Amino acid sequence: MKLQLFKVKKVKTCKRIGNRFMPIVDSAGVAVLVHVEKRDLWLDLTRVSNEIKRKARDNPIILIPFAHISSSLASMEDAKKIIYELSVILRDSGCEIISDEFGIPKSIDISVNLGDPINFMEFRPRSIVPAYVFYEKLGKRFSKHLEENGHYDAQERMLELLREHLTEPILDTGCGQGRLISAILRLGHSRVMGNDLAKGIQHELQGFVSTQEDAHILQSYEEGSLGTIICCNLAYYLDFERALFRWNQLLVQGGKLIIIEEWPFIYPKDSDIGGEFSRMLRKIVRPVKPEKLSRLVVNSGLQLVERKMIDIDENHELQGFVFQKQI
Ligand SMILES: C[S@@+](CC[C@H](N)C(=O)[O-])C[C@H]1O[C@@H](n2cnc3c(N)ncnc32)[C@H](O)[C@@H]1O
């Protein structure tokens, strides 16, 4: 993402309707020209928002989509979504945001004070969500570890406690080897879908829809289409607030988000998964306290309707949360 930021005495954008020009933005403040690239789907937008906020001080922020010539420009659809998401994060952090219209021909007049600096900023994703690469390499071995330490058993017991909340269609956003999906099918559900960014996993999930997409984006799912979204042993690998934003869009009114995560997170021993993988995992995983996890979901607009805890073993437990999108 490339940004050009400068203080404006006035910025005016207009769109043409027939022979007339209709003003869209007409304001003073800090103008931010936003150029979005394909890889920005992986960008930590909270980081971008913090930088903009710092530079803009208390001035109103005027977000103007502005595509430069580039061979890796994001699609219109993605760029629109990303800029919208950025505006929401900025607004939620207390900034006054003026948004320009996206994807239409328009004119821009900018008036600045002579000598005021232009800030150029470029943001790249820190990494392309490495967690899935880890699981591509280690998948079955890690599953075996979860099997042996009683994790899967606890997961099934948790599902039993929360089963009344399952409403189809159900999507498991990071389904791994599909253990939870198999258990949901055994409960009698049929419209169940599995997603996981790791390659190969989809081949093992035969007999129902599966996708290989980033859980933050889930581009092939329609907004307002899912009865239940499941996040099981996945939250600690995500930019969780970003994922919540998307999941919120995908749920139907009254739909549920089920989160199942272990707490505290116990790192496997070197002897369980090998020293190299064990070191890798420490870099990837960012455990979040259950209370904070719950607060983030509630702040995203969902309501907490159920919370359960069960022991995995004497050292840690499985936390189960059910949140509902307002009707
Ligand atoms: C700890 S495993 C949990 C798998 C399964 N839910 C379970 O409980 O057995 C985490 C899974 O999330 C997947 N994953 C990690 N980051 C992802 C992302 N951004 N989008 C989709 N899947 C992701 C990994 O490939 C891995 O299969």
The ligand as a Gaussian input file, in Angstrom:
#p B3LYP/6-31G(d) Opt

LIG

0 1
 C       -3.845000     -25.494000      14.825000
 S       -4.471000     -25.871000      13.237000
 C       -6.136000     -26.200000      13.659000
 C       -6.809000     -27.084000      12.645000
 C       -8.223000     -27.527000      13.057000
 N       -9.119000     -26.410000      13.261000
 C       -8.131000     -28.377000      14.290000
 O       -8.559000     -27.939000      15.354000
 O       -7.613000     -29.512000      14.178000
 C       -4.575000     -24.300000      12.465000
 C       -5.023000     -24.388000      11.012000
 O       -5.269000     -23.087000      10.532000
 C       -4.781000     -22.974000       9.209000
 N       -4.512000     -21.564000       8.953000
 C       -3.569000     -20.784000       9.503000
 N       -3.675000     -19.528000       9.053000
 C       -4.723000     -19.524000       8.202000
 C       -5.346000     -18.516000       7.434000
 N       -4.917000     -17.260000       7.449000
 N       -6.415000     -18.852000       6.686000
 C       -6.892000     -20.124000       6.677000
 N       -6.336000     -21.123000       7.375000
 C       -5.265000     -20.822000       8.133000
 C       -3.547000     -23.828000       9.180000
 O       -3.217000     -24.230000       7.867000
 C       -3.960000     -24.988000      10.071000
 O       -4.535000     -26.038000       9.337000

